[in-house]
Amino acid sequence: MNDFFPPRQRGLVIHLALIAFLSLLSGSCFWLVFRTPVGLEFTLYIVGFLVTVLPLPVLAYRLYALNRAHYHLDRNTLRLAWGLRLEEIPVSDIEWIRPMQGLVTPLSLPFFRLPGGILGITRHPEIGEVEFLASETDPLLLVATPRRVYAISPADPAAFVAAFQKIIEMGSLTTGTPRSEFPSFVVGQAWNNWFARTMWLTGLFANLVALVWVGFLIPSGRRAPLGFGPGGTPLEAVPAAQLILLPFLSLVLFSIGWLAGIFFYRRTDQQVHSLTLWASGALTSLLFLLALYFLINTPL
């Protein structure tokens, strides 16, 4: 058995730096929204918060995927693992392995890529569909199968090719079965669970109602407190536009819990953690909606 790993250091550093930078920006924008009167500047801070916080789950997943990525090769199977993406290829199905530089026509890279995350599917005029599961473009090996070509980046491509040649000479012990798993496969599995589906829809409905509710209040110029003091008295009333922070915060927390639940749902023994997270997310969203109701109906 042989385990090969992609180059990680540069990708880990870049992803961690981007996550830290965007977290700082989103936190700053969120804090400034509380201290800014309604107007153009307030709107810009809201937009800035959304623009900087939305990429964070993607970067966090790519960081996790890079840290767990590996290529496993034995006499029967080549296993390509990258986060929630898993591809198992019988060795007998591999037609050839060659460096990317051997192509006459340059290979197009995925549009959205960073060092540590060269992921996606492109099409090449000579070899057809190519799926990238790589961290760097150099080194890059192409693994051809009857279904598609995979672009991988073992840190030592020469050792990988040598191990494959040795396995070919030894021959396979059994005839394996191809297997593919995608992140969307986990989502589909969870959707088939009635409890998970109910929690997803409940949380999504509560957040949408809160967003629409505040959206209708903003043009009215109505004012409402943004919380209560230690004695239970309402805080100073603010324009209703600032109440948009409640559904935004609720949606962010719900999304984080949803993604964490998807991560745990891959394994049967950890699915109870997923269901607990999704139930908590739905309950939290309902509590935010209830809090919004009390704030709007609090006498000034």
C-alpha positions as CSV (number, residue, x, y, z in Angstrom):
1,M,0.0,0.0,0.0
2,N,1.2,3.5,-0.9
3,D,-0.1,6.8,0.4
4,F,0.9,10.0,-1.4
5,F,0.0,13.5,-0.4
6,P,-0.2,16.8,-2.3
7,P,2.0,19.8,-1.4
8,R,0.3,21.5,1.4
9,Q,2.4,24.2,3.0
10,R,1.8,27.1,0.6
11,G,-1.9,26.3,0.4
12,L,-2.4,26.1,4.1
13,V,-0.7,29.4,4.7
14,I,-2.7,31.2,2.0
15,H,-6.0,29.8,3.1
16,L,-5.4,30.6,6.8
17,A,-4.3,34.2,5.9
18,L,-7.4,34.7,3.8
19,I,-9.7,33.4,6.5
20,A,-8.0,35.6,9.1
21,F,-8.2,38.7,6.9
22,L,-11.8,38.2,5.9
23,S,-12.8,37.4,9.5
24,L,-11.2,40.6,10.6
25,L,-13.0,42.6,7.9
26,S,-16.4,41.1,8.4
27,G,-16.1,41.5,12.2
28,S,-15.2,45.2,11.8
29,C,-18.1,45.8,9.4
30,F,-20.5,44.1,11.8
31,W,-19.3,46.2,14.7
32,L,-19.4,49.4,12.7
33,V,-23.1,48.8,11.7
34,F,-24.1,49.2,15.3
35,R,-22.3,52.6,15.5
36,T,-23.4,54.1,12.2
37,P,-26.7,55.9,11.6
38,V,-28.9,54.7,8.8
39,G,-27.8,56.0,5.5
40,L,-25.3,55.2,2.7
41,E,-22.5,54.4,5.1
42,F,-24.7,52.0,7.0
43,T,-25.7,50.2,3.8
44,L,-22.1,50.0,2.7
45,Y,-21.1,48.3,6.0
46,I,-24.0,45.8,5.6
47,V,-22.8,45.0,2.1
48,G,-19.2,44.8,3.2
49,F,-20.2,42.3,6.0
50,L,-22.0,40.1,3.5
51,V,-19.2,40.2,0.9
52,T,-16.5,39.3,3.4
53,V,-18.4,36.7,5.4
54,L,-19.9,34.6,2.6
55,P,-16.5,33.3,1.3
56,L,-15.5,32.1,4.7
57,P,-17.4,28.7,4.7
58,V,-15.9,28.0,1.2
59,L,-12.3,28.8,2.4
60,A,-12.8,26.8,5.6
61,Y,-14.0,23.8,3.7
62,R,-11.1,24.0,1.2
63,L,-8.7,24.3,4.1
64,Y,-10.1,21.2,5.7
65,A,-10.1,19.3,2.4
66,L,-6.5,20.2,1.7
67,N,-5.4,19.0,5.2
68,R,-7.1,15.7,4.7
69,A,-6.3,15.2,1.0
70,H,-4.4,12.1,-0.1
71,Y,-4.0,9.6,-2.9
72,H,-4.0,5.9,-1.8
73,L,-2.7,3.3,-4.2
74,D,-2.7,-0.5,-3.7
75,R,-2.9,-3.5,-5.9
76,N,-6.6,-3.2,-6.5
77,T,-7.6,0.4,-6.2
78,L,-6.5,4.0,-6.6
79,R,-8.3,6.1,-4.1
80,L,-8.4,9.9,-4.6
81,A,-9.7,11.7,-1.4
82,W,-10.2,15.4,-1.2
83,G,-12.5,16.6,1.6
84,L,-16.0,15.1,1.0
85,R,-15.0,14.2,-2.5
86,L,-14.0,10.5,-2.9
87,E,-13.1,8.6,-6.0
88,E,-12.1,5.0,-6.0
89,I,-10.8,3.7,-9.3
90,P,-10.0,0.0,-9.9
91,V,-6.3,-0.3,-11.0
92,S,-7.5,-2.3,-14.0
93,D,-9.6,0.7,-15.2
94,I,-6.5,3.0,-15.4
95,E,-5.5,3.5,-19.0
96,W,-2.4,5.6,-18.5
97,I,-0.7,8.1,-16.2
98,R,1.4,11.0,-17.6
99,P,2.5,14.5,-16.7
100,M,0.4,17.4,-17.8
101,Q,3.4,18.7,-19.8
102,G,3.0,15.8,-22.2
103,L,-0.1,17.4,-23.8
104,V,0.2,19.1,-27.1
105,T,-2.6,21.5,-26.3
106,P,-2.3,23.3,-22.9
107,L,-4.8,22.1,-20.3
108,S,-7.3,24.8,-19.1
109,L,-7.3,25.2,-15.3
110,P,-10.5,25.7,-13.2
111,F,-11.6,29.3,-13.1
112,F,-11.8,29.6,-9.3
113,R,-8.5,28.3,-7.9
114,L,-6.0,29.1,-5.2
115,P,-2.7,27.4,-4.2
116,G,-3.9,24.5,-2.1
117,G,-7.2,24.2,-4.0
118,I,-7.1,23.5,-7.7
119,L,-10.5,21.9,-7.9
120,G,-13.1,21.7,-10.6
121,I,-13.8,20.2,-14.0
122,T,-12.6,21.5,-17.4
123,R,-12.7,20.0,-20.9
124,H,-9.7,19.3,-23.1
125,P,-10.0,18.8,-26.9
126,E,-7.7,15.8,-26.9
127,I,-8.5,13.9,-23.7
128,G,-12.0,15.1,-22.9
129,E,-13.3,15.9,-19.4
130,V,-10.7,16.5,-16.7
131,E,-11.4,16.7,-13.0
132,F,-8.8,18.5,-10.8
133,L,-8.1,17.2,-7.3
134,A,-4.8,19.0,-6.8
135,S,-3.1,21.6,-4.7
136,E,-0.6,22.9,-7.2
137,T,-0.2,23.0,-11.0
138,D,3.4,21.9,-10.8
139,P,3.7,18.9,-10.4
140,L,0.5,17.7,-12.0
141,L,-0.2,14.1,-13.2
142,L,-3.1,13.0,-15.4
143,V,-4.8,9.7,-14.6
144,A,-7.0,8.5,-17.5
145,T,-10.0,6.2,-17.0
146,P,-12.8,5.2,-19.4
147,R,-15.1,7.8,-17.7
148,R,-12.8,10.8,-17.3
149,V,-9.3,12.0,-16.7
150,Y,-8.2,13.1,-13.2
151,A,-5.5,15.7,-12.6
152,I,-3.7,15.1,-9.3
153,S,-0.6,16.6,-7.7
154,P,1.4,14.1,-5.6
155,A,4.4,15.9,-3.9
156,D,6.6,13.2,-5.5
157,P,5.2,12.4,-8.9
158,A,8.1,10.2,-9.9
159,A,7.6,8.0,-6.8
160,F,3.8,7.8,-7.6
161,V,4.4,6.7,-11.2
162,A,7.0,4.1,-10.0
163,A,4.6,2.7,-7.5
164,F,1.9,2.4,-10.1
165,Q,4.3,0.6,-12.5
166,K,5.2,-1.8,-9.8
167,I,1.6,-2.6,-9.0
168,I,0.9,-3.1,-12.7
169,E,3.7,-5.6,-12.9
170,M,2.4,-7.5,-9.8
171,G,-1.2,-7.5,-11.1
172,S,-4.4,-7.0,-9.2
173,L,-5.7,-9.5,-6.7
174,T,-9.4,-8.7,-7.3
175,T,-11.5,-6.8,-9.7
176,G,-12.7,-3.7,-7.9
177,T,-15.8,-1.6,-8.5
178,P,-15.6,2.1,-9.3
179,R,-17.0,4.4,-6.5
180,S,-17.7,8.1,-6.5
181,E,-18.8,10.3,-3.6
182,F,-19.5,14.1,-3.9
183,P,-20.4,16.6,-1.2
184,S,-23.8,16.9,-2.9
185,F,-24.3,13.1,-2.2
186,V,-24.1,13.8,1.6
187,V,-26.7,16.6,1.2
188,G,-29.0,14.3,-0.7
189,Q,-28.7,11.6,2.0
190,A,-29.5,14.1,4.7
191,W,-32.5,15.5,2.8
192,N,-34.0,12.0,2.8
193,N,-34.1,12.1,6.6
194,W,-37.5,13.6,7.5
195,F,-36.2,15.1,10.8
196,A,-33.2,16.8,9.1
197,R,-35.4,18.0,6.2
198,T,-37.9,19.5,8.7
199,M,-35.2,21.3,10.7
200,W,-33.7,22.8,7.5
201,L,-37.0,24.1,6.2
202,T,-38.0,25.4,9.7
203,G,-34.8,27.4,10.1
204,L,-34.9,28.6,6.5
205,F,-38.5,29.7,6.9
206,A,-37.8,31.6,10.1
207,N,-34.9,33.4,8.6
208,L,-36.8,34.4,5.5
209,V,-39.7,35.7,7.5
210,A,-37.4,37.8,9.7
211,L,-35.7,39.3,6.6
212,V,-38.9,40.1,4.8
213,W,-40.5,41.5,8.0
214,V,-37.6,43.9,8.6
215,G,-37.6,44.8,4.9
216,F,-41.2,46.0,5.2
217,L,-40.4,48.0,8.3
218,I,-37.4,49.9,6.9
219,P,-39.4,52.2,4.6
220,S,-41.9,53.1,7.3
221,G,-39.2,55.0,9.3
222,R,-40.3,53.2,12.5
223,R,-37.9,53.0,15.4
224,A,-37.4,50.1,17.9
225,P,-35.0,49.2,20.6
226,L,-32.1,46.9,19.7
227,G,-32.3,45.0,23.0
228,F,-32.9,45.3,26.7
229,G,-30.8,46.5,29.6
230,P,-30.0,44.5,32.7
231,G,-33.2,45.6,34.4
232,G,-35.3,44.6,31.5
233,T,-35.9,48.1,30.2
234,P,-35.6,48.7,26.5
235,L,-32.5,50.2,25.1
236,E,-32.5,53.5,23.2
237,A,-34.7,53.1,20.1
238,V,-32.9,52.9,16.7
239,P,-34.2,53.1,13.2
240,A,-35.8,49.8,12.1
241,A,-33.1,49.4,9.4
242,Q,-30.7,48.4,12.2
243,L,-32.9,45.5,13.1
244,I,-31.7,43.9,9.9
245,L,-28.7,42.7,12.1
246,L,-30.9,40.2,13.8
247,P,-32.0,38.2,10.8
248,F,-28.5,38.5,9.3
249,L,-26.9,37.1,12.5
250,S,-29.5,34.4,12.7
251,L,-28.8,33.4,9.1
252,V,-25.1,33.3,9.6
253,L,-25.4,31.1,12.7
254,F,-27.9,28.8,11.0
255,S,-25.6,28.4,8.0
256,I,-22.6,27.6,10.1
257,G,-24.6,24.9,12.0
258,W,-25.9,23.5,8.7
259,L,-22.4,23.2,7.2
260,A,-21.1,21.6,10.4
261,G,-24.0,19.1,10.3
262,I,-23.2,18.1,6.8
263,F,-19.6,17.4,7.9
264,F,-20.7,15.0,10.6
265,Y,-23.4,13.4,8.6
266,R,-20.9,11.5,6.4
267,R,-20.4,8.9,9.2
268,T,-23.3,6.9,10.5
269,D,-22.0,7.0,14.1
270,Q,-21.9,10.8,14.0
271,Q,-25.2,11.5,12.4
272,V,-26.8,12.3,15.8
273,H,-24.4,15.2,16.1
274,S,-25.7,16.5,12.8
275,L,-29.3,16.2,13.8
276,T,-28.6,18.0,17.1
277,L,-26.9,20.9,15.3
278,W,-29.7,21.2,12.8
279,A,-32.3,21.2,15.5
280,S,-30.4,23.8,17.5
281,G,-30.1,25.9,14.4
282,A,-33.8,25.8,13.7
283,L,-34.6,26.6,17.4
284,T,-32.1,29.5,17.4
285,S,-33.7,30.9,14.2
286,L,-37.1,30.7,15.8
287,L,-35.8,32.5,18.9
288,F,-34.4,35.3,16.8
289,L,-37.7,35.7,15.1
290,L,-39.4,35.8,18.5
291,A,-36.9,38.4,19.7
292,L,-37.6,40.5,16.7
293,Y,-41.4,40.3,17.5
294,F,-40.8,41.5,21.0
295,L,-38.5,44.3,20.0
296,I,-40.9,45.6,17.3
297,N,-43.9,45.5,19.7
298,T,-42.1,47.0,22.7
299,P,-43.6,50.3,23.8
300,L,-41.2,53.3,23.5
